[in-house]
């Protein structure tokens, strides 16, 4: 599976997050990696604060799903 998304900030009237990822999902197992770029807008003319995150998700249906971000 390949995923991608964008999130729109209604107050700032701008996109504030992009996500790109890839992974494998079946009935019993999940393995996925995502790259997230998020912006935090503040009032005035200050530039947005940028946050980049890598997210790794591993899951087994009978045990549960764990995610680690770095």
C-alpha positions as CSV (number, residue, x, y, z in Angstrom):
1,X,0.0,0.0,0.0
2,X,1.1,3.5,-0.7
3,X,-0.5,6.5,1.1
4,X,-0.4,10.2,1.0
5,X,-2.4,13.0,2.5
6,X,-2.5,16.8,3.1
7,X,-4.3,18.6,5.9
8,X,-5.8,22.1,5.5
9,X,-5.8,24.7,8.4
10,X,-9.1,26.6,8.3
11,X,-7.9,29.4,10.5
12,X,-4.6,30.1,8.6
13,X,-6.2,29.2,5.3
14,X,-3.1,27.1,4.4
15,X,-2.0,23.5,4.2
16,X,-0.4,22.6,7.6
17,X,0.6,18.9,7.1
18,X,1.8,16.5,4.4
19,X,2.1,12.7,4.9
20,X,3.7,10.2,2.6
21,X,4.0,6.5,3.4
22,X,4.2,2.9,2.3
23,X,3.5,-0.4,4.0
24,X,2.1,-3.8,4.0
25,X,-1.3,-4.8,5.5
26,X,-3.0,-8.2,5.6
27,X,-5.4,-9.9,8.0
28,X,-2.8,-10.6,10.7
29,X,0.1,-8.2,10.1
30,X,0.8,-4.5,9.6
31,X,4.1,-2.9,8.7
32,X,4.1,0.7,7.6
33,X,6.5,3.7,7.4
34,X,5.3,7.3,7.1
35,X,7.1,10.6,6.7
36,X,5.1,13.6,8.2
37,X,5.9,17.3,7.6
38,X,3.8,19.6,9.8
39,X,3.7,23.4,10.0
40,X,2.5,25.4,13.0
41,X,1.2,28.8,12.1
42,X,1.1,31.7,14.6
43,X,-0.4,35.1,14.4
44,X,1.4,37.9,12.7
45,X,4.2,37.7,10.2
46,X,6.3,35.2,12.0
47,X,7.4,32.2,9.9
48,X,5.7,28.9,10.5
49,X,7.4,26.3,12.8
50,X,8.4,23.2,10.8
51,X,8.2,19.7,12.4
52,X,9.5,16.6,10.5
53,X,8.6,13.1,11.8
54,X,9.3,9.5,10.7
55,X,6.7,7.1,11.9
56,X,7.2,3.3,12.0
57,X,4.2,1.1,12.7
58,X,4.3,-2.7,13.4
59,X,1.3,-4.7,14.4
60,X,0.1,-8.2,14.9
61,X,-3.6,-8.7,15.1
62,X,-3.5,-10.9,18.2
63,X,-1.1,-8.7,20.2
64,X,-1.8,-5.1,19.1
65,X,-0.2,-2.3,17.1
66,X,2.8,-0.2,18.2
67,X,4.0,3.0,16.6
68,X,7.4,4.7,17.1
69,X,8.1,8.2,15.9
70,X,11.5,9.8,15.6
